[in-house]
Amino acid sequence: MFVHGCFWHRHEGCRYFVVPKTRTDFWMEKIGRNVANDERQQEELRKQGWRVLVVWECELRPPQRERTLERLFYSLTAPESEELEC
């Protein structure tokens, strides 16, 4: 399971991901590399037969925390054919 920071891993549409007003090119390039690394790592784990769960930082804040933990529990205990995307 990965817990991604909304800023560092570019959580699109999230209020915690805001493009910085200074050094914008630097930050977008840096964050773009993080996203590419995330995709590469997750694909490699899937190829090896792992289930990959991603939880965003904002999903662990109240009031979403309880719902997120319930989804994680279900994903970890359900048969693979029934797992939810987190």
PDB file of N, CA, C and O in Angstrom, chain B, residues numbered from 101:
ATOM      1  N   MET B 101       0.842  -1.162   0.000  1.00  0.00           N
ATOM      2  CA  MET B 101       0.000   0.000   0.000  1.00  0.00           C
ATOM      3  C   MET B 101       0.898   1.238   0.000  1.00  0.00           C
ATOM      4  O   MET B 101       1.922   1.290   0.681  1.00  0.00           O
ATOM      5  N   PHE B 102       0.491   2.207  -0.766  1.00  0.00           N
ATOM      6  CA  PHE B 102       1.174   3.490  -0.827  1.00  0.00           C
ATOM      7  C   PHE B 102       0.256   4.556  -0.240  1.00  0.00           C
ATOM      8  O   PHE B 102      -0.945   4.569  -0.513  1.00  0.00           O
ATOM      9  N   VAL B 103       0.814   5.433   0.551  1.00  0.00           N
ATOM     10  CA  VAL B 103       0.089   6.621   1.000  1.00  0.00           C
ATOM     11  C   VAL B 103       0.778   7.798   0.325  1.00  0.00           C
ATOM     12  O   VAL B 103       1.928   8.119   0.624  1.00  0.00           O
ATOM     13  N   HIS B 104       0.060   8.428  -0.580  1.00  0.00           N
ATOM     14  CA  HIS B 104       0.625   9.523  -1.364  1.00  0.00           C
ATOM     15  C   HIS B 104       0.227  10.870  -0.779  1.00  0.00           C
ATOM     16  O   HIS B 104      -0.936  11.102  -0.448  1.00  0.00           O
ATOM     17  N   GLY B 105       1.203  11.742  -0.659  1.00  0.00           N
ATOM     18  CA  GLY B 105       0.924  13.129  -0.319  1.00  0.00           C
ATOM     19  C   GLY B 105       0.280  13.800  -1.520  1.00  0.00           C
ATOM     20  O   GLY B 105       0.756  13.652  -2.645  1.00  0.00           O
ATOM     21  N   CYS B 106      -0.773  14.518  -1.293  1.00  0.00           N
ATOM     22  CA  CYS B 106      -1.535  15.109  -2.398  1.00  0.00           C
ATOM     23  C   CYS B 106      -0.694  16.074  -3.229  1.00  0.00           C
ATOM     24  O   CYS B 106      -0.833  16.111  -4.452  1.00  0.00           O
ATOM     25  N   PHE B 107       0.166  16.847  -2.593  1.00  0.00           N
ATOM     26  CA  PHE B 107       1.017  17.771  -3.338  1.00  0.00           C
ATOM     27  C   PHE B 107       2.113  17.012  -4.080  1.00  0.00           C
ATOM     28  O   PHE B 107       2.276  17.189  -5.287  1.00  0.00           O
ATOM     29  N   TRP B 108       2.854  16.183  -3.384  1.00  0.00           N
ATOM     30  CA  TRP B 108       4.046  15.544  -3.955  1.00  0.00           C
ATOM     31  C   TRP B 108       3.737  14.547  -5.061  1.00  0.00           C
ATOM     32  O   TRP B 108       4.599  14.253  -5.889  1.00  0.00           O
ATOM     33  N   HIS B 109       2.517  14.026  -5.085  1.00  0.00           N
ATOM     34  CA  HIS B 109       2.176  13.006  -6.077  1.00  0.00           C
ATOM     35  C   HIS B 109       1.044  13.462  -6.999  1.00  0.00           C
ATOM     36  O   HIS B 109       0.426  12.647  -7.683  1.00  0.00           O
ATOM     37  N   ARG B 110       0.780  14.760  -7.011  1.00  0.00           N
ATOM     38  CA  ARG B 110      -0.172  15.405  -7.932  1.00  0.00           C
ATOM     39  C   ARG B 110      -1.560  14.761  -7.905  1.00  0.00           C
ATOM     40  O   ARG B 110      -1.988  14.128  -8.870  1.00  0.00           O
ATOM     41  N   HIS B 111      -2.235  14.934  -6.799  1.00  0.00           N
ATOM     42  CA  HIS B 111      -3.604  14.446  -6.688  1.00  0.00           C
ATOM     43  C   HIS B 111      -4.519  15.430  -7.415  1.00  0.00           C
ATOM     44  O   HIS B 111      -4.960  16.429  -6.846  1.00  0.00           O
ATOM     45  N   GLU B 112      -4.792  15.129  -8.670  1.00  0.00           N
ATOM     46  CA  GLU B 112      -5.587  16.017  -9.529  1.00  0.00           C
ATOM     47  C   GLU B 112      -6.960  16.261  -8.921  1.00  0.00           C
ATOM     48  O   GLU B 112      -7.622  15.330  -8.465  1.00  0.00           O
ATOM     49  N   GLY B 113      -7.376  17.507  -8.919  1.00  0.00           N
ATOM     50  CA  GLY B 113      -8.689  17.884  -8.423  1.00  0.00           C
ATOM     51  C   GLY B 113      -8.769  18.030  -6.908  1.00  0.00           C
ATOM     52  O   GLY B 113      -9.827  18.366  -6.377  1.00  0.00           O
ATOM     53  N   CYS B 114      -7.684  17.785  -6.220  1.00  0.00           N
ATOM     54  CA  CYS B 114      -7.660  17.862  -4.764  1.00  0.00           C
ATOM     55  C   CYS B 114      -7.264  19.274  -4.331  1.00  0.00           C
ATOM     56  O   CYS B 114      -6.393  19.896  -4.940  1.00  0.00           O
ATOM     57  N   ARG B 115      -7.894  19.763  -3.301  1.00  0.00           N
ATOM     58  CA  ARG B 115      -7.582  21.119  -2.846  1.00  0.00           C
ATOM     59  C   ARG B 115      -6.199  21.224  -2.224  1.00  0.00           C
ATOM     60  O   ARG B 115      -5.681  22.327  -2.048  1.00  0.00           O
ATOM     61  N   TYR B 116      -5.596  20.091  -1.888  1.00  0.00           N
ATOM     62  CA  TYR B 116      -4.259  20.103  -1.306  1.00  0.00           C
ATOM     63  C   TYR B 116      -3.158  20.073  -2.371  1.00  0.00           C
ATOM     64  O   TYR B 116      -1.980  20.226  -2.047  1.00  0.00           O
ATOM     65  N   PHE B 117      -3.527  19.879  -3.616  1.00  0.00           N
ATOM     66  CA  PHE B 117      -2.548  19.987  -4.697  1.00  0.00           C
ATOM     67  C   PHE B 117      -2.739  21.337  -5.374  1.00  0.00           C
ATOM     68  O   PHE B 117      -3.706  21.560  -6.102  1.00  0.00           O
ATOM     69  N   VAL B 118      -1.803  22.221  -5.117  1.00  0.00           N
ATOM     70  CA  VAL B 118      -1.831  23.560  -5.696  1.00  0.00           C
ATOM     71  C   VAL B 118      -0.486  23.787  -6.367  1.00  0.00           C
ATOM     72  O   VAL B 118       0.560  23.608  -5.742  1.00  0.00           O
ATOM     73  N   VAL B 119      -0.508  24.174  -7.615  1.00  0.00           N
ATOM     74  CA  VAL B 119       0.727  24.456  -8.339  1.00  0.00           C
ATOM     75  C   VAL B 119       1.367  25.700  -7.729  1.00  0.00           C
ATOM     76  O   VAL B 119       0.724  26.747  -7.652  1.00  0.00           O
ATOM     77  N   PRO B 120       2.621  25.602  -7.294  1.00  0.00           N
ATOM     78  CA  PRO B 120       3.280  26.767  -6.711  1.00  0.00           C
ATOM     79  C   PRO B 120       3.365  27.926  -7.705  1.00  0.00           C
ATOM     80  O   PRO B 120       3.501  27.721  -8.911  1.00  0.00           O
ATOM     81  N   LYS B 121       3.283  29.121  -7.181  1.00  0.00           N
ATOM     82  CA  LYS B 121       3.341  30.321  -8.024  1.00  0.00           C
ATOM     83  C   LYS B 121       4.776  30.714  -8.370  1.00  0.00           C
ATOM     84  O   LYS B 121       4.996  31.454  -9.329  1.00  0.00           O
ATOM     85  N   THR B 122       5.741  30.234  -7.613  1.00  0.00           N
ATOM     86  CA  THR B 122       7.148  30.511  -7.919  1.00  0.00           C
ATOM     87  C   THR B 122       7.831  29.215  -8.326  1.00  0.00           C
ATOM     88  O   THR B 122       7.487  28.136  -7.844  1.00  0.00           O
ATOM     89  N   ARG B 123       8.799  29.338  -9.216  1.00  0.00           N
ATOM     90  CA  ARG B 123       9.552  28.185  -9.728  1.00  0.00           C
ATOM     91  C   ARG B 123       8.616  27.074 -10.240  1.00  0.00           C
ATOM     92  O   ARG B 123       8.863  25.885 -10.042  1.00  0.00           O
ATOM     93  N   THR B 124       7.555  27.499 -10.892  1.00  0.00           N
ATOM     94  CA  THR B 124       6.520  26.574 -11.355  1.00  0.00           C
ATOM     95  C   THR B 124       7.093  25.467 -12.228  1.00  0.00           C
ATOM     96  O   THR B 124       6.741  24.301 -12.047  1.00  0.00           O
ATOM     97  N   ASP B 125       7.969  25.805 -13.172  1.00  0.00           N
ATOM     98  CA  ASP B 125       8.546  24.778 -14.048  1.00  0.00           C
ATOM     99  C   ASP B 125       9.306  23.735 -13.246  1.00  0.00           C
ATOM    100  O   ASP B 125       9.163  22.537 -13.490  1.00  0.00           O
ATOM    101  N   PHE B 126      10.112  24.180 -12.293  1.00  0.00           N
ATOM    102  CA  PHE B 126      10.873  23.262 -11.442  1.00  0.00           C
ATOM    103  C   PHE B 126       9.945  22.299 -10.724  1.00  0.00           C
ATOM    104  O   PHE B 126      10.152  21.086 -10.755  1.00  0.00           O
ATOM    105  N   TRP B 127       8.913  22.845 -10.070  1.00  0.00           N
ATOM    106  CA  TRP B 127       8.011  22.009  -9.281  1.00  0.00           C
ATOM    107  C   TRP B 127       7.209  21.046 -10.138  1.00  0.00           C
ATOM    108  O   TRP B 127       7.022  19.890  -9.759  1.00  0.00           O
ATOM    109  N   MET B 128       6.733  21.504 -11.284  1.00  0.00           N
ATOM    110  CA  MET B 128       5.948  20.615 -12.141  1.00  0.00           C
ATOM    111  C   MET B 128       6.819  19.482 -12.689  1.00  0.00           C
ATOM    112  O   MET B 128       6.359  18.348 -12.822  1.00  0.00           O
ATOM    113  N   GLU B 129       8.063  19.789 -13.002  1.00  0.00           N
ATOM    114  CA  GLU B 129       8.980  18.739 -13.461  1.00  0.00           C
ATOM    115  C   GLU B 129       9.251  17.745 -12.335  1.00  0.00           C
ATOM    116  O   GLU B 129       9.214  16.535 -12.557  1.00  0.00           O
ATOM    117  N   LYS B 130       9.522  18.240 -11.136  1.00  0.00           N
ATOM    118  CA  LYS B 130       9.790  17.387  -9.978  1.00  0.00           C
ATOM    119  C   LYS B 130       8.593  16.498  -9.670  1.00  0.00           C
ATOM    120  O   LYS B 130       8.741  15.290  -9.484  1.00  0.00           O
ATOM    121  N   ILE B 131       7.419  17.091  -9.616  1.00  0.00           N
ATOM    122  CA  ILE B 131       6.215  16.327  -9.307  1.00  0.00           C
ATOM    123  C   ILE B 131       5.899  15.349 -10.440  1.00  0.00           C
ATOM    124  O   ILE B 131       5.448  14.232 -10.184  1.00  0.00           O
ATOM    125  N   GLY B 132       6.130  15.758 -11.683  1.00  0.00           N
ATOM    126  CA  GLY B 132       5.928  14.857 -12.822  1.00  0.00           C
ATOM    127  C   GLY B 132       6.811  13.622 -12.721  1.00  0.00           C
ATOM    128  O   GLY B 132       6.379  12.518 -13.051  1.00  0.00           O
ATOM    129  N   ARG B 133       8.056  13.806 -12.262  1.00  0.00           N
ATOM    130  CA  ARG B 133       8.944  12.643 -12.062  1.00  0.00           C
ATOM    131  C   ARG B 133       8.399  11.734 -10.962  1.00  0.00           C
ATOM    132  O   ARG B 133       8.452  10.509 -11.080  1.00  0.00           O
ATOM    133  N   ASN B 134       7.879  12.333  -9.901  1.00  0.00           N
ATOM    134  CA  ASN B 134       7.286  11.519  -8.833  1.00  0.00           C
ATOM    135  C   ASN B 134       6.141  10.668  -9.368  1.00  0.00           C
ATOM    136  O   ASN B 134       6.051   9.478  -9.065  1.00  0.00           O
ATOM    137  N   VAL B 135       5.268  11.280 -10.164  1.00  0.00           N
ATOM    138  CA  VAL B 135       4.112  10.567 -10.718  1.00  0.00           C
ATOM    139  C   VAL B 135       4.581   9.439 -11.650  1.00  0.00           C
ATOM    140  O   VAL B 135       4.048   8.331 -11.599  1.00  0.00           O
ATOM    141  N   ALA B 136       5.565   9.718 -12.488  1.00  0.00           N
ATOM    142  CA  ALA B 136       6.094   8.687 -13.389  1.00  0.00           C
ATOM    143  C   ALA B 136       6.711   7.545 -12.587  1.00  0.00           C
ATOM    144  O   ALA B 136       6.522   6.379 -12.931  1.00  0.00           O
ATOM    145  N   ASN B 137       7.443   7.864 -11.527  1.00  0.00           N
ATOM    146  CA  ASN B 137       8.018   6.819 -10.671  1.00  0.00           C
ATOM    147  C   ASN B 137       6.923   6.001 -10.002  1.00  0.00           C
ATOM    148  O   ASN B 137       7.038   4.779  -9.907  1.00  0.00           O
ATOM    149  N   ASP B 138       5.860   6.655  -9.537  1.00  0.00           N
ATOM    150  CA  ASP B 138       4.731   5.948  -8.927  1.00  0.00           C
ATOM    151  C   ASP B 138       4.149   4.939  -9.907  1.00  0.00           C
ATOM    152  O   ASP B 138       3.945   3.776  -9.559  1.00  0.00           O
ATOM    153  N   GLU B 139       3.885   5.378 -11.119  1.00  0.00           N
ATOM    154  CA  GLU B 139       3.288   4.504 -12.132  1.00  0.00           C
ATOM    155  C   GLU B 139       4.198   3.325 -12.439  1.00  0.00           C
ATOM    156  O   GLU B 139       3.737   2.189 -12.549  1.00  0.00           O
ATOM    157  N   ARG B 140       5.469   3.591 -12.575  1.00  0.00           N
ATOM    158  CA  ARG B 140       6.440   2.534 -12.881  1.00  0.00           C
ATOM    159  C   ARG B 140       6.512   1.516 -11.735  1.00  0.00           C
ATOM    160  O   ARG B 140       6.483   0.310 -11.978  1.00  0.00           O
ATOM    161  N   GLN B 141       6.603   1.989 -10.510  1.00  0.00           N
ATOM    162  CA  GLN B 141       6.683   1.094  -9.358  1.00  0.00           C
ATOM    163  C   GLN B 141       5.422   0.252  -9.195  1.00  0.00           C
ATOM    164  O   GLN B 141       5.495  -0.946  -8.919  1.00  0.00           O
ATOM    165  N   GLN B 142       4.272   0.886  -9.367  1.00  0.00           N
ATOM    166  CA  GLN B 142       3.013   0.160  -9.219  1.00  0.00           C
ATOM    167  C   GLN B 142       2.856  -0.901 -10.304  1.00  0.00           C
ATOM    168  O   GLN B 142       2.404  -2.011 -10.022  1.00  0.00           O
ATOM    169  N   GLU B 143       3.219  -0.574 -11.526  1.00  0.00           N
ATOM    170  CA  GLU B 143       3.129  -1.548 -12.619  1.00  0.00           C
ATOM    171  C   GLU B 143       4.052  -2.728 -12.371  1.00  0.00           C
ATOM    172  O   GLU B 143       3.673  -3.876 -12.607  1.00  0.00           O
ATOM    173  N   GLU B 144       5.254  -2.457 -11.899  1.00  0.00           N
ATOM    174  CA  GLU B 144       6.201  -3.535 -11.606  1.00  0.00           C
ATOM    175  C   GLU B 144       5.663  -4.451 -10.507  1.00  0.00           C
ATOM    176  O   GLU B 144       5.779  -5.672 -10.612  1.00  0.00           O
ATOM    177  N   LEU B 145       5.088  -3.886  -9.475  1.00  0.00           N
ATOM    178  CA  LEU B 145       4.506  -4.705  -8.408  1.00  0.00           C
ATOM    179  C   LEU B 145       3.343  -5.545  -8.929  1.00  0.00           C
ATOM    180  O   LEU B 145       3.220  -6.715  -8.568  1.00  0.00           O
ATOM    181  N   ARG B 146       2.494  -4.968  -9.768  1.00  0.00           N
ATOM    182  CA  ARG B 146       1.381  -5.740 -10.337  1.00  0.00           C
ATOM    183  C   ARG B 146       1.882  -6.901 -11.184  1.00  0.00           C
ATOM    184  O   ARG B 146       1.326  -7.998 -11.135  1.00  0.00           O
ATOM    185  N   LYS B 147       2.932  -6.660 -11.958  1.00  0.00           N
ATOM    186  CA  LYS B 147       3.519  -7.730 -12.774  1.00  0.00           C
ATOM    187  C   LYS B 147       4.027  -8.876 -11.914  1.00  0.00           C
ATOM    188  O   LYS B 147       4.041 -10.030 -12.340  1.00  0.00           O
ATOM    189  N   GLN B 148       4.441  -8.545 -10.705  1.00  0.00           N
ATOM    190  CA  GLN B 148       4.943  -9.554  -9.779  1.00  0.00           C
ATOM    191  C   GLN B 148       3.821 -10.216  -8.978  1.00  0.00           C
ATOM    192  O   GLN B 148       4.072 -11.060  -8.118  1.00  0.00           O
ATOM    193  N   GLY B 149       2.582  -9.820  -9.273  1.00  0.00           N
ATOM    194  CA  GLY B 149       1.438 -10.453  -8.632  1.00  0.00           C
ATOM    195  C   GLY B 149       0.915  -9.759  -7.384  1.00  0.00           C
ATOM    196  O   GLY B 149       0.046 -10.298  -6.698  1.00  0.00           O
ATOM    197  N   TRP B 150       1.423  -8.588  -7.081  1.00  0.00           N
ATOM    198  CA  TRP B 150       0.971  -7.856  -5.911  1.00  0.00           C
ATOM    199  C   TRP B 150      -0.285  -7.052  -6.214  1.00  0.00           C
ATOM    200  O   TRP B 150      -0.473  -6.579  -7.335  1.00  0.00           O
ATOM    201  N   ARG B 151      -1.138  -6.901  -5.217  1.00  0.00           N
ATOM    202  CA  ARG B 151      -2.249  -5.955  -5.294  1.00  0.00           C
ATOM    203  C   ARG B 151      -1.709  -4.624  -4.802  1.00  0.00           C
ATOM    204  O   ARG B 151      -1.056  -4.567  -3.760  1.00  0.00           O
ATOM    205  N   VAL B 152      -1.968  -3.572  -5.527  1.00  0.00           N
ATOM    206  CA  VAL B 152      -1.470  -2.251  -5.165  1.00  0.00           C
ATOM    207  C   VAL B 152      -2.643  -1.377  -4.735  1.00  0.00           C
ATOM    208  O   VAL B 152      -3.614  -1.198  -5.470  1.00  0.00           O
ATOM    209  N   LEU B 153      -2.526  -0.847  -3.544  1.00  0.00           N
ATOM    210  CA  LEU B 153      -3.538   0.066  -3.024  1.00  0.00           C
ATOM    211  C   LEU B 153      -2.889   1.427  -2.829  1.00  0.00           C
ATOM    212  O   LEU B 153      -1.793   1.526  -2.276  1.00  0.00           O
ATOM    213  N   VAL B 154      -3.555   2.458  -3.276  1.00  0.00           N
ATOM    214  CA  VAL B 154      -3.067   3.824  -3.106  1.00  0.00           C
ATOM    215  C   VAL B 154      -4.089   4.587  -2.273  1.00  0.00           C
ATOM    216  O   VAL B 154      -5.279   4.608  -2.589  1.00  0.00           O
ATOM    217  N   VAL B 155      -3.608   5.205  -1.215  1.00  0.00           N
ATOM    218  CA  VAL B 155      -4.438   6.055  -0.376  1.00  0.00           C
ATOM    219  C   VAL B 155      -3.843   7.452  -0.461  1.00  0.00           C
ATOM    220  O   VAL B 155      -2.633   7.633  -0.331  1.00  0.00           O
ATOM    221  N   TRP B 156      -4.694   8.423  -0.677  1.00  0.00           N
ATOM    222  CA  TRP B 156      -4.244   9.817  -0.743  1.00  0.00           C
ATOM    223  C   TRP B 156      -4.302  10.435   0.639  1.00  0.00           C
ATOM    224  O   TRP B 156      -5.156  10.104   1.461  1.00  0.00           O
ATOM    225  N   GLU B 157      -3.371  11.341   0.869  1.00  0.00           N
ATOM    226  CA  GLU B 157      -3.285  12.070   2.139  1.00  0.00           C
ATOM    227  C   GLU B 157      -4.646  12.626   2.558  1.00  0.00           C
ATOM    228  O   GLU B 157      -5.036  12.497   3.718  1.00  0.00           O
ATOM    229  N   CYS B 158      -5.363  13.236   1.634  1.00  0.00           N
ATOM    230  CA  CYS B 158      -6.648  13.850   1.964  1.00  0.00           C
ATOM    231  C   CYS B 158      -7.698  12.818   2.384  1.00  0.00           C
ATOM    232  O   CYS B 158      -8.651  13.162   3.083  1.00  0.00           O
ATOM    233  N   GLU B 159      -7.538  11.570   1.970  1.00  0.00           N
ATOM    234  CA  GLU B 159      -8.495  10.530   2.339  1.00  0.00           C
ATOM    235  C   GLU B 159      -8.321  10.068   3.780  1.00  0.00           C
ATOM    236  O   GLU B 159      -9.161   9.338   4.307  1.00  0.00           O
ATOM    237  N   LEU B 160      -7.238  10.490   4.413  1.00  0.00           N
ATOM    238  CA  LEU B 160      -7.009  10.124   5.807  1.00  0.00           C
ATOM    239  C   LEU B 160      -7.364  11.257   6.771  1.00  0.00           C
ATOM    240  O   LEU B 160      -7.150  11.146   7.979  1.00  0.00           O
ATOM    241  N   ARG B 161      -7.896  12.326   6.236  1.00  0.00           N
ATOM    242  CA  ARG B 161      -8.333  13.445   7.076  1.00  0.00           C
ATOM    243  C   ARG B 161      -9.821  13.269   7.407  1.00  0.00           C
ATOM    244  O   ARG B 161     -10.591  12.767   6.587  1.00  0.00           O
ATOM    245  N   PRO B 162     -10.212  13.685   8.609  1.00  0.00           N
ATOM    246  CA  PRO B 162     -11.650  13.666   8.879  1.00  0.00           C
ATOM    247  C   PRO B 162     -12.339  14.572   7.867  1.00  0.00           C
ATOM    248  O   PRO B 162     -11.731  15.587   7.526  1.00  0.00           O
ATOM    249  N   PRO B 163     -13.505  14.327   7.363  1.00  0.00           N
ATOM    250  CA  PRO B 163     -14.395  13.239   7.750  1.00  0.00           C
ATOM    251  C   PRO B 163     -14.254  11.986   6.878  1.00  0.00           C
ATOM    252  O   PRO B 163     -15.021  11.040   7.057  1.00  0.00           O
ATOM    253  N   GLN B 164     -13.301  11.950   5.946  1.00  0.00           N
ATOM    254  CA  GLN B 164     -13.173  10.802   5.047  1.00  0.00           C
ATOM    255  C   GLN B 164     -12.444   9.611   5.661  1.00  0.00           C
ATOM    256  O   GLN B 164     -12.525   8.503   5.129  1.00  0.00           O
ATOM    257  N   ARG B 165     -11.737   9.816   6.764  1.00  0.00           N
ATOM    258  CA  ARG B 165     -10.862   8.782   7.317  1.00  0.00           C
ATOM    259  C   ARG B 165     -11.586   7.455   7.552  1.00  0.00           C
ATOM    260  O   ARG B 165     -11.106   6.407   7.122  1.00  0.00           O
ATOM    261  N   GLU B 166     -12.714   7.491   8.218  1.00  0.00           N
ATOM    262  CA  GLU B 166     -13.414   6.256   8.551  1.00  0.00           C
ATOM    263  C   GLU B 166     -13.830   5.497   7.288  1.00  0.00           C
ATOM    264  O   GLU B 166     -13.667   4.279   7.212  1.00  0.00           O
ATOM    265  N   ARG B 167     -14.356   6.205   6.317  1.00  0.00           N
ATOM    266  CA  ARG B 167     -14.766   5.580   5.051  1.00  0.00           C
ATOM    267  C   ARG B 167     -13.553   4.967   4.329  1.00  0.00           C
ATOM    268  O   ARG B 167     -13.639   3.872   3.773  1.00  0.00           O
ATOM    269  N   THR B 168     -12.433   5.684   4.348  1.00  0.00           N
ATOM    270  CA  THR B 168     -11.212   5.187   3.709  1.00  0.00           C
ATOM    271  C   THR B 168     -10.722   3.928   4.402  1.00  0.00           C
ATOM    272  O   THR B 168     -10.350   2.961   3.736  1.00  0.00           O
ATOM    273  N   LEU B 169     -10.714   3.924   5.733  1.00  0.00           N
ATOM    274  CA  LEU B 169     -10.261   2.743   6.464  1.00  0.00           C
ATOM    275  C   LEU B 169     -11.183   1.551   6.223  1.00  0.00           C
ATOM    276  O   LEU B 169     -10.716   0.415   6.149  1.00  0.00           O
ATOM    277  N   GLU B 170     -12.471   1.795   6.101  1.00  0.00           N
ATOM    278  CA  GLU B 170     -13.407   0.712   5.780  1.00  0.00           C
ATOM    279  C   GLU B 170     -13.123   0.144   4.396  1.00  0.00           C
ATOM    280  O   GLU B 170     -13.146  -1.073   4.214  1.00  0.00           O
ATOM    281  N   ARG B 171     -12.853   1.015   3.408  1.00  0.00           N
ATOM    282  CA  ARG B 171     -12.523   0.538   2.058  1.00  0.00           C
ATOM    283  C   ARG B 171     -11.233  -0.268   2.073  1.00  0.00           C
ATOM    284  O   ARG B 171     -11.137  -1.299   1.408  1.00  0.00           O
ATOM    285  N   LEU B 172     -10.238   0.194   2.827  1.00  0.00           N
ATOM    286  CA  LEU B 172      -8.980  -0.534   2.922  1.00  0.00           C
ATOM    287  C   LEU B 172      -9.190  -1.907   3.544  1.00  0.00           C
ATOM    288  O   LEU B 172      -8.667  -2.907   3.052  1.00  0.00           O
ATOM    289  N   PHE B 173      -9.956  -1.949   4.624  1.00  0.00           N
ATOM    290  CA  PHE B 173     -10.232  -3.224   5.269  1.00  0.00           C
ATOM    291  C   PHE B 173     -10.904  -4.176   4.285  1.00  0.00           C
ATOM    292  O   PHE B 173     -10.518  -5.340   4.179  1.00  0.00           O
ATOM    293  N   TYR B 174     -11.904  -3.684   3.571  1.00  0.00           N
ATOM    294  CA  TYR B 174     -12.602  -4.524   2.603  1.00  0.00           C
ATOM    295  C   TYR B 174     -11.640  -4.991   1.505  1.00  0.00           C
ATOM    296  O   TYR B 174     -11.656  -6.161   1.123  1.00  0.00           O
ATOM    297  N   SER B 175     -10.815  -4.093   1.007  1.00  0.00           N
ATOM    298  CA  SER B 175      -9.873  -4.442  -0.061  1.00  0.00           C
ATOM    299  C   SER B 175      -8.869  -5.485   0.392  1.00  0.00           C
ATOM    300  O   SER B 175      -8.460  -6.345  -0.389  1.00  0.00           O
ATOM    301  N   LEU B 176      -8.475  -5.410   1.646  1.00  0.00           N
ATOM    302  CA  LEU B 176      -7.475  -6.350   2.163  1.00  0.00           C
ATOM    303  C   LEU B 176      -8.065  -7.698   2.537  1.00  0.00           C
ATOM    304  O   LEU B 176      -7.345  -8.696   2.579  1.00  0.00           O
ATOM    305  N   THR B 177      -9.370  -7.744   2.810  1.00  0.00           N
ATOM    306  CA  THR B 177      -9.977  -8.996   3.260  1.00  0.00           C
ATOM    307  C   THR B 177     -10.866  -9.651   2.201  1.00  0.00           C
ATOM    308  O   THR B 177     -11.204 -10.828   2.332  1.00  0.00           O
ATOM    309  N   ALA B 178     -11.245  -8.924   1.168  1.00  0.00           N
ATOM    310  CA  ALA B 178     -12.130  -9.470   0.129  1.00  0.00           C
ATOM    311  C   ALA B 178     -11.334 -10.324  -0.843  1.00  0.00           C
ATOM    312  O   ALA B 178     -10.143 -10.090  -1.045  1.00  0.00           O
ATOM    313  N   PRO B 179     -11.980 -11.305  -1.443  1.00  0.00           N
ATOM    314  CA  PRO B 179     -11.301 -12.046  -2.524  1.00  0.00           C
ATOM    315  C   PRO B 179     -10.900 -11.081  -3.636  1.00  0.00           C
ATOM    316  O   PRO B 179     -11.542 -10.048  -3.830  1.00  0.00           O
ATOM    317  N   GLU B 180      -9.854 -11.414  -4.354  1.00  0.00           N
ATOM    318  CA  GLU B 180      -9.341 -10.506  -5.402  1.00  0.00           C
ATOM    319  C   GLU B 180     -10.409 -10.088  -6.388  1.00  0.00           C
ATOM    320  O   GLU B 180     -10.401  -8.948  -6.853  1.00  0.00           O
ATOM    321  N   SER B 181     -11.329 -10.979  -6.719  1.00  0.00           N
ATOM    322  CA  SER B 181     -12.348 -10.647  -7.710  1.00  0.00           C
ATOM    323  C   SER B 181     -13.316  -9.582  -7.205  1.00  0.00           C
ATOM    324  O   SER B 181     -14.030  -8.980  -8.007  1.00  0.00           O
ATOM    325  N   GLU B 182     -13.357  -9.332  -5.883  1.00  0.00           N
ATOM    326  CA  GLU B 182     -14.292  -8.360  -5.322  1.00  0.00           C
ATOM    327  C   GLU B 182     -13.616  -7.095  -4.834  1.00  0.00           C
ATOM    328  O   GLU B 182     -14.293  -6.204  -4.322  1.00  0.00           O
ATOM    329  N   GLU B 183     -12.303  -6.986  -4.973  1.00  0.00           N
ATOM    330  CA  GLU B 183     -11.615  -5.848  -4.364  1.00  0.00           C
ATOM    331  C   GLU B 183     -12.054  -4.526  -4.966  1.00  0.00           C
ATOM    332  O   GLU B 183     -12.408  -4.441  -6.143  1.00  0.00           O
ATOM    333  N   LEU B 184     -12.023  -3.505  -4.137  1.00  0.00           N
ATOM    334  CA  LEU B 184     -12.377  -2.156  -4.546  1.00  0.00           C
ATOM    335  C   LEU B 184     -11.124  -1.408  -4.934  1.00  0.00           C
ATOM    336  O   LEU B 184     -10.036  -1.688  -4.430  1.00  0.00           O
ATOM    337  N   GLU B 185     -11.280  -0.467  -5.821  1.00  0.00           N
ATOM    338  CA  GLU B 185     -10.169   0.435  -6.155  1.00  0.00           C
ATOM    339  C   GLU B 185     -10.129   1.510  -5.096  1.00  0.00           C
ATOM    340  O   GLU B 185     -11.140   2.164  -4.840  1.00  0.00           O
ATOM    341  N   CYS B 186      -8.979   1.708  -4.473  1.00  0.00           N
ATOM    342  CA  CYS B 186      -8.823   2.755  -3.442  1.00  0.00           C
ATOM    343  C   CYS B 186      -8.117   3.934  -4.026  1.00  0.00           C
ATOM    344  O   CYS B 186      -7.886   4.922  -3.329  1.00  0.00           O
TER     345      CYS B 186
END
